Amino acid sequence: MGASYIIRINFTRCCGEKVTCKQDGKALAVRLPAPVKVILSLMALEVLAVLAIAVLMVVSAAHTPGESVTSAILLAVAFVLIAGALAIAMAGMRKGRLFSRALTLIWQVFGVIIGTQTALGGKPGIGIPVVVVSGAVLLLLFSTPVMNHLRINSNLPPLGQDR
């Protein structure tokens, strides 16, 4: 009974990382909760989409007469920085760091707003998928497994438990 308690404490403190059992020294692989895996997958899709948009802006400006390539490059750099922030949020989410929720939340709220405006502006083929992906991440972000994953790994008690 004592060994499972030690493993459980180590498991909850280090979710997503290798955990060592103190009694027999075996390394245990810890699994991420399913909603966290879905969030990470959808965010990876968003990172790829943002990077693709950055590349397309530069290519489009280079091949269109009258377009400023310099402004397209600067805007592409901004998009690459956004993709980098999303990648940092993904790494934090995987490790269970609480800061990742704020980065993810802000981007998803912008995704819902921008996607809605895009869909209403005459491009529903682009806007609706953005709203669906961002909305799904927002809903999952506040699910109990994700909240516990982020709270436990930040040395906070799980939802519904006092210290």
C-alpha positions in Angstrom: 0.0 0.0 0.0 2.8 2.4 0.8 4.5 1.9 -2.6 1.4 2.8 -4.5 1.1 5.9 -2.4 4.7 6.9 -3.3 4.0 6.2 -7.0 0.8 8.2 -6.9 2.4 11.2 -5.3 5.2 11.1 -7.9 2.7 10.6 -10.7 0.6 13.6 -9.7 3.6 15.8 -9.3 5.3 14.9 -12.6 2.6 14.1 -15.1 4.0 14.0 -18.6 7.5 13.2 -17.5 9.4 10.1 -16.5 8.8 9.2 -12.9 11.0 7.0 -10.7 9.5 4.7 -8.2 11.5 5.1 -4.9 11.2 1.4 -3.9 12.3 -0.6 -6.9 13.9 2.2 -9.0 11.9 1.4 -12.2 11.0 4.3 -14.4 7.3 4.7 -15.1 6.0 6.4 -18.2 3.2 8.7 -17.3 0.3 9.3 -19.7 -1.3 12.6 -20.5 -5.1 12.9 -20.0 -6.9 12.5 -23.3 -8.3 16.1 -23.4 -4.7 17.4 -23.1 -3.7 15.2 -26.0 -6.6 16.7 -28.1 -5.6 20.2 -27.1 -2.0 19.6 -28.1 -3.1 18.1 -31.4 -5.3 21.1 -32.2 -2.7 23.6 -31.2 -0.1 21.8 -33.4 -2.6 22.3 -36.2 -2.9 26.0 -35.4 0.9 26.4 -35.3 1.2 24.8 -38.7 -1.6 27.0 -40.1 0.0 30.2 -38.7 3.4 29.3 -40.2 1.7 28.5 -43.5 0.0 31.9 -43.5 3.3 33.6 -42.8 4.9 31.8 -45.8 2.0 32.5 -48.1 2.0 36.2 -47.2 5.6 36.6 -48.3 5.2 34.5 -51.5 2.1 36.4 -52.4 3.7 39.8 -51.9 6.8 38.7 -53.9 4.6 37.7 -56.9 2.1 40.5 -56.8 3.1 43.8 -58.4 2.6 46.8 -56.2 2.7 44.8 -52.9 5.3 45.8 -50.3 7.5 42.8 -49.7 9.1 44.5 -46.7 5.7 44.9 -44.9 4.8 41.3 -45.8 8.1 40.1 -44.3 7.5 42.1 -41.1 4.0 40.7 -40.8 5.3 37.2 -41.4 7.9 37.7 -38.6 5.0 38.6 -36.3 3.2 35.4 -37.3 6.3 33.4 -36.7 6.5 34.9 -33.2 2.9 34.0 -32.6 3.6 30.4 -33.7 6.5 30.4 -31.3 4.3 31.6 -28.4 1.9 28.8 -29.3 4.7 26.3 -29.3 5.8 27.5 -25.8 2.2 27.1 -24.6 2.1 23.6 -26.0 5.3 22.7 -24.2 4.0 24.1 -21.0 0.7 22.3 -21.4 2.4 19.0 -22.0 4.5 19.5 -18.9 1.5 20.7 -16.9 2.6 24.2 -16.3 -0.2 26.6 -15.3 1.1 29.5 -17.4 0.2 27.7 -20.6 -3.5 28.1 -19.9 -3.3 31.9 -20.1 -1.4 31.8 -23.4 -3.8 29.2 -24.9 -6.9 31.0 -23.6 -5.9 34.4 -25.2 -5.1 32.8 -28.6 -8.3 30.8 -28.6 -10.4 33.8 -27.8 -8.8 35.7 -30.6 -9.3 32.6 -32.8 -13.1 32.6 -32.1 -13.3 36.4 -32.8 -11.3 36.4 -36.0 -12.9 33.2 -37.2 -16.4 34.7 -36.7 -15.5 37.9 -38.5 -14.0 35.9 -41.3 -17.0 33.7 -41.7 -19.4 36.7 -41.6 -17.2 38.6 -43.9 -17.8 36.2 -46.8 -15.2 33.4 -46.2 -17.1 30.7 -44.2 -14.8 28.0 -45.5 -11.9 29.6 -43.6 -13.8 31.2 -40.6 -15.9 28.2 -39.5 -13.1 25.8 -39.1 -11.1 28.4 -37.1 -14.1 28.9 -34.8 -14.7 25.2 -34.4 -11.0 24.4 -33.5 -10.7 27.4 -31.2 -14.0 26.7 -29.6 -13.1 23.1 -29.0 -9.8 24.0 -27.4 -11.6 26.6 -25.2 -14.1 24.0 -24.0 -11.4 21.4 -23.3 -9.2 23.9 -21.6 -11.7 24.2 -18.7 -12.5 20.5 -18.5 -11.7 18.8 -15.2 -8.9 16.5 -16.5 -7.1 19.4 -18.0 -7.6 21.7 -15.0 -6.3 18.9 -12.7 -3.3 18.2 -15.0 -2.3 21.9 -14.8 -3.1 22.3 -11.1 -1.4 19.2 -9.8 1.8 19.8 -11.8 1.9 23.4 -10.4 1.8 22.1 -6.8 -1.9 23.0 -6.4 -4.5 20.5 -5.2 -6.9 18.9 -7.7 -10.3 20.5 -8.1 -12.5 19.7 -5.2 -9.7 19.0 -2.7 -8.3 21.2 -0.1 -4.7 21.3 0.9 
